[in-house]
């Protein structure tokens, strides 16, 4: 089947399919006399596997490792388990970072509740650095600012 059909079957853009070929995740397909790529059902299955891994936010390097084990089913899967454990740890770290970001953004949002003029906006002041070092002084100057108790 040609790349358009593979794209429809997998939901993967044709450019992405070509990229995965260049990255070594998919083998080079055979070609027609007119130089069109020809794919097999095995290519569709492999691409579906890659897409599933990517939907779990795995890096291309992680996917390559998993594909190696997929291609050598007789090997022990200790490395696969370790890779997933490491990926879980990365996700946990990212969640913690996103929670800190959420807290910072919420604190920033409390800096302006009566928006009138941009020159009096506590959010813009905090982002410009004026309110970061001396939040109390900023609170006194910014008319649309209210105290949040959080130093940005």
Phi and psi in degrees as a GROMACS rama.xvg file:
@    title "Ramachandran Plot"
@    xaxis  label "Phi"
@    yaxis  label "Psi"
@TYPE xy
-87.4668  169.304  UNK-2
-59.4531  -35.4351  UNK-3
-61.8463  -40.5237  UNK-4
-69.1987  -39.9846  UNK-5
-62.8515  -41.57  UNK-6
-59.2241  -45.3485  UNK-7
-65.0105  -41.9139  UNK-8
-66.1965  -35.1377  UNK-9
-103.895  -15.3923  UNK-10
74.9526  17.367  UNK-11
-104.772  127.696  UNK-12
-59.4731  145.371  UNK-13
-58.7963  -37.708  UNK-14
-64.3681  -37.6408  UNK-15
-66.9301  -38.9439  UNK-16
-60.2016  -47.0902  UNK-17
-61.4549  -39.467  UNK-18
-62.2964  -44.1618  UNK-19
-62.4083  -33.6736  UNK-20
-63.972  -49.455  UNK-21
-61.9283  -34.4097  UNK-22
-77.4862  -8.3214  UNK-23
86.9416  10.96  UNK-24
-81.5652  -32.5559  UNK-25
-114.508  142.446  UNK-26
-70.0934  162.123  UNK-27
-71.2681  125.313  UNK-28
-75.9185  159.809  UNK-29
-70.3182  168.947  UNK-30
-125.76  151.579  UNK-31
-82.2693  174.365  UNK-32
-61.1837  -28.4605  UNK-33
-88.8392  9.11602  UNK-34
73.0189  20.8327  UNK-35
-79.5336  143.488  UNK-36
-70.1616  140.943  UNK-37
-120.901  126.838  UNK-38
-113.681  157.863  UNK-39
-110.138  173.109  UNK-40
-62.4975  -33.2575  UNK-41
-63.1079  -37.3343  UNK-42
-64.6943  -40.171  UNK-43
-62.8825  -44.5481  UNK-44
-61.6531  -43.1571  UNK-45
-65.0387  -43.6972  UNK-46
-63.9019  -38.9213  UNK-47
-62.8387  -40.4925  UNK-48
-60.6497  -47.3741  UNK-49
-60.2228  -47.2127  UNK-50
-61.3715  -38.7396  UNK-51
-64.5208  -44.2617  UNK-52
-59.5002  -45.3927  UNK-53
-64.9634  -33.2468  UNK-54
-67.0663  -20.7325  UNK-55
-91.0474  11.5202  UNK-56
65.1051  31.4537  UNK-57
-80.5541  144.321  UNK-58
-73.3281  164.498  UNK-59
-61.8327  -36.0185  UNK-60
-64.0664  -41.4501  UNK-61
-63.4809  -41.6914  UNK-62
-62.8073  -40.6887  UNK-63
-59.5675  -42.3376  UNK-64
-62.228  -46.9877  UNK-65
-63.6447  -38.8488  UNK-66
-64.0522  -36.9115  UNK-67
-59.9227  -41.9684  UNK-68
-72.4834  -34.368  UNK-69
-61.9586  -36.7815  UNK-70
-78.6733  -15.9741  UNK-71
-128.137  72.9008  UNK-72
-65.1953  -14.0072  UNK-73
-80.0064  -13.7267  UNK-74
-74.9376  156.04  UNK-75
-69.6495  150.603  UNK-76
-103.343  23.2335  UNK-77
-55.5014  -42.5619  UNK-78
-65.378  -36.2333  UNK-79
-62.4559  -46.2415  UNK-80
-60.2697  -45.1679  UNK-81
-63.1388  -39.9588  UNK-82
-62.3261  -44.7711  UNK-83
-66.8287  -40.2247  UNK-84
-60.4469  -42.1551  UNK-85
-65.6676  -40.5406  UNK-86
-64.6199  -40.055  UNK-87
-60.1678  -44.5263  UNK-88
-60.8419  -39.9409  UNK-89
-64.1089  -40.278  UNK-90
-64.8319  -43.1604  UNK-91
-60.1523  -43.4631  UNK-92
-62.6716  -44.5396  UNK-93
-63.8822  -37.9479  UNK-94
-62.8283  -43.9409  UNK-95
-61.8112  -42.1392  UNK-96
-63.6691  -41.1746  UNK-97
-66.9784  -34.8449  UNK-98
-66.2877  -40.7234  UNK-99
-62.5108  -41.7237  UNK-100
-61.6304  -43.3909  UNK-101
-59.7404  -44.7369  UNK-102
-60.8666  -44.8091  UNK-103
-63.3146  -42.5135  UNK-104
-66.5857  -39.4129  UNK-105
-64.473  -41.6609  UNK-106
-63.2896  -40.7866  UNK-107
-62.8853  -41.0139  UNK-108
-62.848  -31.9892  UNK-109
-69.8371  -10.017  UNK-110
-73.4293  -12.9936  UNK-111
-147.638  109.354  UNK-112
-119.34  -9.25927  UNK-113
-125.942  67.1685  UNK-114
-66.3753  121.652  UNK-115
-123.412  -64.6196  UNK-116
-120.421  140.773  UNK-117
-59.397  -32.0787  UNK-118
-66.2581  -17.9962  UNK-119
-104.479  7.5089  UNK-120
-76.6494  120.147  UNK-121
-66.7269  -29.9163  UNK-122
-64.875  -49.0232  UNK-123
-64.0297  -37.4641  UNK-124
-62.9032  -45.784  UNK-125
-63.2754  -41.4978  UNK-126
-69.4844  -28.136  UNK-127
-78.8311  -7.91645  UNK-128
99.8273  -12.605  UNK-129
-66.1421  -36.11  UNK-130
-93.2126  -7.07944  UNK-131
-72.6835  -44.8687  UNK-132
-80.4898  -37.5846  UNK-133
-131.176  76.2379  UNK-134
-60.3968  -32.3046  UNK-135
-65.3414  -42.3894  UNK-136
-64.68  -39.0329  UNK-137
-65.1256  -39.9153  UNK-138
-62.0844  -36.1393  UNK-139
-70.0644  -34.4452  UNK-140
-84.612  -31.6798  UNK-141
-91.8246  117.814  UNK-142
-71.834  -24.0856  UNK-143
-100.838  19.2039  UNK-144
-103.745  144.059  UNK-145
-129.038  152.664  UNK-146
-66.9244  132.172  UNK-147
-109.715  -14.7894  UNK-148
77.1634  0.152048  UNK-149
-112.544  130.174  UNK-150
-89.5813  124.024  UNK-151
